[in-house]
Amino acid sequence: PPTNPPPLHPLKCSICKDFYKKPVFLSSCKHNFCFCCLERSEKNLSRLFELPEKNDGKTNYAANNKLIARVKKKKNF
């Protein structure tokens, strides 16, 4: 039987698979990504998730300050 891949680390981006760099969350679905990953992958992400758009046609997202603090804490250990 096929095995499921292990779950992704909660402090790692699902796009680059590394610790978040400037994490942002999508306001519509609360998924988190690195800011640079989101910017590079925005067109592809819109096919995977139903992303609301801002007036200028870009995805609506915001900095995830709690996640930023958790990543910084993890990296300092």
All heavy atoms as an XYZ file, in Angstrom:
625
protein
N       0.830     -1.199      0.000
C       0.000      0.000      0.000
C       0.869      1.257      0.000
O       1.936      1.267      0.605
C      -0.823     -0.103      1.280
C      -0.119     -1.102      2.143
C       0.721     -1.954      1.236
N       0.420      2.322     -0.651
C       1.204      3.569     -0.675
C       1.279      4.184      0.724
O       0.357      4.067      1.524
C       0.441      4.477     -1.632
C      -0.925      3.903     -1.727
C      -0.822      2.442     -1.377
N       2.392      4.795      0.991
C       2.553      5.461      2.284
C       2.454      6.954      2.090
O       2.864      7.490      1.055
C       3.916      5.124      2.921
O       4.935      5.547      2.030
C       4.037      3.637      3.199
N       1.885      7.617      3.062
C       1.779      9.075      3.008
C       3.106      9.700      3.370
O       3.810      9.188      4.246
C       0.700      9.568      3.980
C      -0.679      9.141      3.546
O      -0.924      8.951      2.364
N      -1.569      8.974      4.499
N       3.462     10.816      2.721
C       4.705     11.492      3.103
C       4.575     12.044      4.517
O       3.472     12.312      4.994
C       4.826     12.626      2.081
C       3.451     12.823      1.561
C       2.733     11.513      1.689
N       5.694     12.180      5.218
C       5.615     12.737      6.573
C       5.084     14.165      6.527
O       5.288     14.873      5.535
C       7.059     12.710      7.066
C       7.889     12.593      5.846
C       7.046     11.935      4.795
N       4.380     14.590      7.573
C       3.861     15.966      7.566
C       4.999     16.984      7.553
O       6.074     16.740      8.101
C       3.055     16.059      8.859
C       3.502     14.917      9.689
C       4.083     13.879      8.785
N       4.746     18.097      6.915
C       5.743     19.159      6.845
C       5.907     19.807      8.212
O       4.943     19.945      8.961
C       5.297     20.202      5.818
C       6.318     21.270      5.431
C       7.543     20.626      4.797
C       5.702     22.241      4.453
N       7.113     20.166      8.552
C       7.397     20.835      9.816
C       6.541     22.095      9.907
O       6.426     22.832      8.933
C       8.887     21.190      9.857
C       9.367     21.647     11.183
N       9.089     22.888     11.682
C      10.090     21.008     12.122
C       9.637     23.017     12.864
N      10.245     21.884     13.162
N       5.928     22.376     11.069
C       5.020     23.529     11.170
C       5.700     24.888     10.994
O       5.016     25.882     10.800
C       4.423     23.399     12.568
C       5.371     22.546     13.313
C       6.016     21.637     12.306
N       7.020     24.926     11.039
C       7.728     26.195     10.861
C       8.413     26.277      9.499
O       9.270     27.121      9.289
C       8.749     26.393     11.982
C       8.175     26.439     13.394
C       9.296     26.630     14.416
C       7.144     27.541     13.537
N       8.023     25.387      8.585
C       8.632     25.383      7.257
C       7.593     25.645      6.182
O       6.458     25.187      6.254
C       9.340     24.054      6.998
C      10.572     23.883      7.877
C      11.370     22.679      7.485
C      12.618     22.582      8.345
N      13.441     21.443      7.935
N       8.010     26.376      5.188
C       7.164     26.751      4.057
C       6.881     25.523      3.192
O       7.785     24.735      2.901
C       7.889     27.820      3.231
S       7.035     28.323      1.734
N       5.648     25.370      2.758
C       5.295     24.229      1.914
C       5.770     24.392      0.470
O       5.718     23.436     -0.300
C       3.786     23.996      1.945
O       3.112     25.120      1.462
N       6.243     25.572      0.123
C       6.755     25.783     -1.235
C       8.256     25.493     -1.290
O       8.698     24.647     -2.050
C       6.455     27.210     -1.730
C       4.948     27.432     -1.815
C       7.117     27.455     -3.101
C       4.536     28.842     -2.138
N       9.050     26.178     -0.454
C      10.509     26.011     -0.514
C      11.020     24.929      0.435
O      12.178     24.536      0.353
C      11.209     27.334     -0.223
S      11.035     27.919      1.486
N      10.173     24.475      1.373
C      10.505     23.418      2.334
C      11.574     23.829      3.340
O      12.170     23.003      4.001
C      10.947     22.126      1.624
C      10.050     21.655      0.511
C       8.725     21.174      1.020
C       7.956     20.461     -0.071
N       6.774     21.121     -0.522
N      11.838     25.113      3.459
C      12.818     25.642      4.404
C      12.062     26.416      5.485
O      10.864     26.665      5.355
C      13.795     26.558      3.663
C      15.094     26.766      4.435
O      15.221     26.248      5.571
O      15.974     27.464      3.909
N      12.783     26.796      6.573
C      12.148     27.628      7.582
C      11.628     28.901      6.925
O      12.242     29.429      5.995
C      13.134     27.989      8.701
C      13.368     26.850      9.648
C      14.514     26.084      9.559
C      12.436     26.536     10.629
C      14.726     25.024     10.422
C      12.640     25.479     11.499
C      13.781     24.714     11.390
N      10.478     29.361      7.403
C       9.866     30.563      6.824
C      10.827     31.740      6.843
O      11.537     31.956      7.810
C       8.614     30.961      7.607
C       7.443     30.050      7.385
C       7.035     29.167      8.372
C       6.721     30.088      6.194
C       5.937     28.344      8.170
C       5.633     29.262      5.995
C       5.248     28.396      6.987
O       4.168     27.585      6.788
N      10.827     32.476      5.750
C      11.549     33.744      5.648
C      10.482     34.802      5.394
O       9.798     34.744      4.378
C      12.546     33.704      4.492
C      13.615     32.647      4.650
C      14.362     32.477      3.327
C      15.005     31.135      3.207
N      14.083     30.033      2.930
N      10.307     35.720      6.319
C       9.258     36.737      6.224
C       7.892     36.085      5.963
O       7.267     36.322      4.926
C       9.573     37.760      5.132
C      10.841     38.534      5.377
C      11.049     39.553      4.286
C      12.369     40.284      4.495
N      12.634     41.233      3.419
N       7.408     35.237      6.886
C       6.146     34.531      6.637
C       4.942     35.457      6.551
O       4.834     36.418      7.302
C       6.026     33.583      7.826
C       6.889     34.155      8.886
C       7.978     34.903      8.191
N       4.087     35.144      5.615
C       2.814     35.842      5.441
C       1.716     34.786      5.390
O       1.969     33.628      5.063
C       2.789     36.703      4.157
C       3.791     37.830      4.235
C       3.034     35.865      2.917
N       0.490     35.197      5.750
C      -0.629     34.275      5.631
C      -1.663     34.870      4.693
O      -1.817     36.079      4.592
C      -1.236     33.916      6.997
C      -1.972     35.044      7.666
C      -3.342     35.183      7.513
C      -1.297     35.943      8.467
C      -4.025     36.208      8.131
C      -1.966     36.979      9.096
C      -3.338     37.114      8.929
N      -2.337     33.973      3.995
C      -3.396     34.388      3.086
C      -4.651     34.613      3.910
O      -5.068     33.744      4.669
C      -3.639     33.318      2.028
C      -2.417     32.946      1.185
C      -2.770     31.820      0.237
C      -1.916     34.151      0.423
N      -5.251     35.761      3.755
C      -6.403     36.110      4.588
C      -7.599     35.207      4.336
O      -8.408     34.982      5.225
C      -6.780     37.571      4.385
O      -7.126     37.793      3.037
N      -7.714     34.645      3.152
C      -8.878     33.822      2.819
C      -8.832     32.435      3.447
O      -9.838     31.930      3.920
C      -9.003     33.678      1.309
O      -7.851     33.033      0.802
N      -7.656     31.825      3.466
C      -7.566     30.430      3.895
C      -6.602     30.213      5.053
O      -6.511     29.106      5.565
C      -7.159     29.557      2.723
S      -5.557     30.028      2.019
N      -5.853     31.242      5.414
C      -4.900     31.202      6.530
C      -3.683     30.310      6.266
O      -2.975     29.948      7.177
C      -5.573     30.776      7.837
C      -6.796     31.586      8.220
C      -6.484     33.038      8.440
C      -7.691     33.785      8.965
N      -8.181     34.813      8.105
N      -3.430     29.944      5.012
C      -2.198     29.220      4.690
C      -1.023     30.166      4.833
O      -1.144     31.360      4.537
C      -2.246     28.674      3.258
C      -3.109     27.481      3.099
N      -4.427     27.576      2.714
C      -2.856     26.168      3.283
C      -4.943     26.361      2.654
N      -4.018     25.489      3.001
N       0.115     29.641      5.264
C       1.329     30.437      5.441
C       2.354     30.085      4.374
O       2.495     28.913      4.006
C       1.941     30.160      6.819
C       1.076     30.670      7.931
O       0.969     31.867      8.118
N       0.446     29.774      8.670
N       3.066     31.097      3.919
C       4.145     30.932      2.948
C       5.197     31.987      3.222
O       4.907     33.011      3.847
C       3.638     31.126      1.503
C       2.528     30.203      1.113
C       1.214     30.634      1.116
C       2.796     28.901      0.743
C       0.183     29.790      0.757
C       1.767     28.042      0.382
C       0.453     28.484      0.390
N       6.417     31.770      2.737
C       7.421     32.838      2.748
C       6.913     33.930      1.801
O       6.310     33.628      0.767
C       8.763     32.344      2.216
S       9.529     31.027      3.139
N       7.198     35.159      2.131
C       6.779     36.255      1.264
C       7.332     36.066     -0.148
O       6.597     36.170     -1.136
C       7.246     37.589      1.843
C       6.969     38.751      0.943
C       5.688     39.250      0.812
C       7.983     39.333      0.204
C       5.416     40.311     -0.047
C       7.737     40.396     -0.642
C       6.448     40.890     -0.768
N       8.623     35.748     -0.257
C       9.229     35.612     -1.589
C       8.647     34.411     -2.343
O       8.460     34.475     -3.560
C      10.743     35.533     -1.504
S      11.358     34.186     -0.497
N       8.328     33.320     -1.638
C       7.706     32.169     -2.296
C       6.325     32.528     -2.823
O       5.954     32.134     -3.927
C       7.591     30.993     -1.323
S       9.165     30.238     -0.879
N       5.573     33.259     -2.022
C       4.239     33.680     -2.449
C       4.323     34.574     -3.679
O       3.583     34.387     -4.647
C       3.519     34.416     -1.319
C       2.128     34.929     -1.641
C       1.185     33.788     -1.977
C       1.584     35.751     -0.495
N       5.240     35.521     -3.656
C       5.387     36.430     -4.799
C       5.756     35.666     -6.067
O       5.233     35.938     -7.138
C       6.456     37.490     -4.505
C       6.001     38.519     -3.494
C       4.904     39.426     -4.033
O       5.143     40.116     -5.027
O       3.814     39.424     -3.439
N       6.663     34.694     -5.948
C       7.085     33.917     -7.117
C       6.000     32.955     -7.589
O       5.908     32.653     -8.772
C       8.342     33.094     -6.789
C       9.616     33.857     -6.809
C      10.818     32.926     -6.840
N      10.732     31.824     -5.884
C      11.287     31.812     -4.679
N      11.987     32.836     -4.263
N      11.161     30.772     -3.888
N       5.197     32.453     -6.662
C       4.251     31.383     -6.977
C       2.801     31.821     -7.025
O       1.918     30.985     -7.130
C       4.392     30.274     -5.928
O       5.706     29.815     -5.870
N       2.540     33.103     -6.945
C       1.171     33.592     -6.814
C       0.240     33.071     -7.906
O      -0.876     32.655     -7.631
C       1.158     35.117     -6.799
C      -0.164     35.692     -6.417
C      -0.080     37.174     -6.128
O       0.977     37.788     -6.309
O      -1.104     37.715     -5.711
N       0.690     33.041     -9.136
C      -0.166     32.562    -10.222
C      -0.506     31.091    -10.042
O      -1.642     30.676    -10.239
C       0.495     32.807    -11.571
C       0.541     34.263    -11.947
C       1.233     34.472    -13.256
C       1.369     35.957    -13.527
N       2.152     36.243    -14.707
N       0.482     30.282     -9.661
C       0.233     28.860     -9.451
C      -0.651     28.624     -8.235
O      -1.499     27.737     -8.246
C       1.550     28.103     -9.289
C       2.353     28.080    -10.559
O       1.802     28.093    -11.653
N       3.664     28.064    -10.427
N      -0.463     29.396     -7.180
C      -1.268     29.233     -5.969
C      -2.731     29.537     -6.238
O      -3.612     28.902     -5.667
C      -0.750     30.138     -4.849
C       0.561     29.723     -4.213
C       1.023     30.793     -3.234
C       0.423     28.395     -3.506
N      -3.006     30.499     -7.103
C      -4.390     30.854     -7.373
C      -5.135     29.701     -8.038
O      -6.349     29.615     -7.956
C      -4.472     32.116     -8.222
O      -3.901     31.888     -9.482
N      -4.409     28.786     -8.658
C      -5.044     27.600     -9.233
C      -5.352     26.560     -8.153
O      -6.267     25.778     -8.276
C      -4.144     26.978    -10.295
C      -4.026     27.831    -11.525
C      -3.199     27.142    -12.583
N      -2.532     28.185    -13.338
C      -1.300     28.135    -13.775
N      -0.570     27.069    -13.554
N      -0.782     29.126    -14.443
N      -4.528     26.538     -7.084
C      -4.699     25.549     -6.020
C      -5.684     25.988     -4.953
O      -6.389     25.169     -4.375
C      -3.344     25.267     -5.354
C      -2.250     24.690     -6.244
C      -0.937     24.637     -5.488
C      -2.652     23.308     -6.731
N      -5.697     27.276     -4.649
C      -6.554     27.817     -3.603
C      -7.432     28.901     -4.194
O      -7.040     29.570     -5.135
C      -5.707     28.447     -2.478
C      -4.705     27.517     -1.884
C      -3.356     27.668     -2.164
C      -5.092     26.490     -1.044
C      -2.415     26.818     -1.615
C      -4.165     25.645     -0.490
C      -2.826     25.795     -0.772
N      -8.566     29.085     -3.619
C      -9.433     30.185     -4.048
C      -8.964     31.441     -3.329
O      -9.245     31.653     -2.154
C     -10.888     29.884     -3.703
C     -11.842     30.844     -4.344
C     -13.278     30.399     -4.148
O     -13.532     29.195     -4.135
O     -14.123     31.287     -4.008
N      -8.190     32.262     -4.005
C      -7.578     33.426     -3.389
C      -8.347     34.688     -3.726
O      -8.543     34.994     -4.898
C      -6.123     33.589     -3.877
C      -5.197     32.398     -3.686
C      -3.820     32.723     -4.243
C      -5.105     32.011     -2.235
N      -8.793     35.423     -2.706
C      -9.429     36.707     -2.996
C      -8.384     37.698     -3.485
O      -7.209     37.585     -3.145
C     -10.010     37.134     -1.651
C      -9.131     36.477     -0.660
C      -8.685     35.173     -1.288
N      -8.799     38.632     -4.281
C      -7.849     39.607     -4.811
C      -8.076     40.974     -4.211
O      -9.185     41.336     -3.855
C      -7.981     39.688     -6.335
C      -7.582     38.408     -7.028
C      -7.657     38.525     -8.538
O      -8.187     39.539     -9.030
O      -7.178     37.614     -9.206
N      -6.979     41.729     -4.110
C      -7.071     43.133     -3.724
C      -7.559     43.903     -4.947
O      -7.667     43.355     -6.043
C      -5.690     43.658     -3.321
C      -5.155     43.073     -2.047
C      -3.820     43.708     -1.747
C      -3.239     43.182     -0.459
N      -1.956     43.788     -0.151
N      -7.797     45.173     -4.779
C      -8.256     46.009     -5.890
C      -7.267     46.042     -7.045
O      -7.653     46.210     -8.185
C      -8.518     47.440     -5.407
C      -9.699     47.482     -4.458
O     -10.562     46.618     -4.498
N      -9.739     48.481     -3.601
N      -5.975     45.858     -6.740
C      -4.970     45.911     -7.804
C      -4.740     44.548     -8.456
O      -3.839     44.382     -9.253
C      -3.655     46.478     -7.277
C      -3.043     45.645     -6.156
O      -3.614     44.590     -5.803
O      -1.997     46.050     -5.634
N      -5.552     43.526     -8.091
C      -5.439     42.216     -8.716
C      -4.470     41.273     -8.049
O      -4.254     40.173     -8.531
N      -3.866     41.668     -6.931
C      -2.912     40.803     -6.248
C      -3.570     40.116     -5.054
O      -4.578     40.564     -4.543
C      -1.692     41.604     -5.790
C      -0.882     42.132     -6.949
C       0.434     42.647     -6.479
C       1.263     43.052     -7.695
N       2.606     43.427     -7.322
N      -2.963     39.037     -4.619
C      -3.483     38.255     -3.495
C      -3.466     39.056     -2.199
O      -2.523     39.785     -1.926
C      -2.633     36.981     -3.324
O      -2.638     36.283     -4.550
C      -3.180     36.099     -2.231
N      -4.488     38.892     -1.394
C      -4.607     39.582     -0.113
C      -3.911     38.763      0.970
O      -4.349     37.658      1.286
C      -6.093     39.775      0.217
C      -6.303     40.742      1.341
O      -5.370     41.352      1.840
N      -7.540     40.887      1.751
N      -2.815     39.269      1.521
C      -2.050     38.578      2.549
C      -1.522     39.578      3.563
O      -1.547     40.780      3.337
C      -0.901     37.771      1.944
C       0.051     38.590      1.118
C       1.092     39.296      1.706
C      -0.089     38.672     -0.262
C       1.965     40.062      0.952
C       0.774     39.428     -1.024
C       1.797     40.115     -0.411
O       2.648     40.866     -1.160
N      -1.050     39.047      4.691
C      -0.499     39.903      5.743
C       0.644     39.167      6.430
O       0.709     37.935      6.405
C      -1.579     40.260      6.754
N       1.532     39.926      7.057
C       2.631     39.335      7.813
C       2.068     38.499      8.956
O       1.084     38.870      9.588
C       3.545     40.421      8.364
N       2.681     37.352      9.209
C       2.272     36.495     10.311
C       3.281     36.689     11.440
O       4.281     35.975     11.535
C       2.209     35.036      9.867
C       1.621     34.145     10.923
O       1.703     34.431     12.107
N       1.031     33.042     10.494
N       3.026     37.678     12.293
C       3.981     38.045     13.339
C       4.199     36.944     14.364
O       5.313     36.778     14.868
C       3.539     39.341     14.019
C       3.600     40.509     13.058
O       4.523     40.620     12.258
N       2.594     41.364     13.096
N       3.183     36.172     14.670
C       3.351     35.058     15.616
C       4.283     34.004     15.042
O       5.140     33.472     15.737
C       2.001     34.435     15.963
C       1.142     35.303     16.833
C      -0.160     34.619     17.169
C      -1.022     35.522     18.034
N      -2.293     34.899     18.383
N       4.122     33.713     13.775
C       4.982     32.729     13.125
C       6.409     33.260     13.004
O       7.371     32.500     13.188
C       4.418     32.355     11.762
C       5.061     31.181     11.047
C       5.088     29.940     11.924
C       4.307     30.887      9.766
N       6.572     34.538     12.735
C       7.905     35.145     12.681
C       8.618     34.927     14.011
O       9.777     34.507     14.049
C       7.807     36.656     12.352
C       7.342     36.861     10.913
C       9.142     37.360     12.591
C       6.957     38.296     10.578
N       7.928     35.173     15.118
C       8.524     35.003     16.448
C       8.873     33.543     16.713
O       9.943     33.246     17.270
C       7.569     35.527     17.516
N       8.012     32.609     16.312
C       8.290     31.185     16.532
C       9.494     30.722     15.731
O      10.313     29.949     16.224
C       7.066     30.356     16.165
C       5.918     30.510     17.149
C       4.700     29.700     16.752
N       5.018     28.279     16.719
C       4.348     27.399     15.984
N       3.339     27.782     15.223
N       4.682     26.128     15.996
N       9.620     31.188     14.491
C      10.763     30.798     13.659
C      12.049     31.359     14.249
O      13.061     30.651     14.353
C      10.570     31.262     12.196
C      11.850     31.085     11.398
C       9.417     30.510     11.545
N      12.028     32.622     14.670
C      13.222     33.231     15.273
C      13.641     32.462     16.517
O      14.820     32.186     16.725
C      12.966     34.697     15.620
C      12.996     35.605     14.426
C      12.780     37.053     14.850
C      12.777     37.970     13.647
N      12.529     39.364     14.024
N      12.671     32.085     17.342
C      12.965     31.344     18.574
C      13.578     29.983     18.240
O      14.561     29.576     18.831
C      11.685     31.160     19.381
C      11.898     30.487     20.712
C      10.596     30.417     21.496
C      10.822     29.707     22.811
N       9.585     29.600     23.595
N      13.014     29.286     17.270
C      13.515     27.969     16.870
C      14.932     28.061     16.317
O      15.790     27.238     16.624
C      12.573     27.365     15.827
C      13.009     26.047     15.277
C      12.838     24.944     16.260
C      13.162     23.603     15.615
N      13.054     22.503     16.551
N      15.212     29.079     15.509
C      16.524     29.227     14.897
C      17.602     29.612     15.919
O      18.769     29.335     15.700
C      16.482     30.263     13.779
C      15.814     29.748     12.535
C      15.900     30.777     11.435
C      15.571     30.188     10.107
N      15.742     31.154      9.017
N      17.211     30.226     17.031
C      18.175     30.618     18.052
C      18.589     29.461     18.949
O      19.518     29.603     19.734
C      17.629     31.760     18.902
C      17.614     33.073     18.131
O      18.416     33.280     17.214
N      16.708     33.963     18.490
N      17.908     28.319     18.854
C      18.279     27.179     19.675
C      19.323     26.342     19.012
O      19.567     26.279     17.919
C      17.053     26.317     19.997
C      16.242     26.904     21.120
C      15.100     27.619     20.868
C      16.642     26.714     22.427
C      14.349     28.148     21.902
C      15.892     27.243     23.465
C      14.746     27.958     23.202
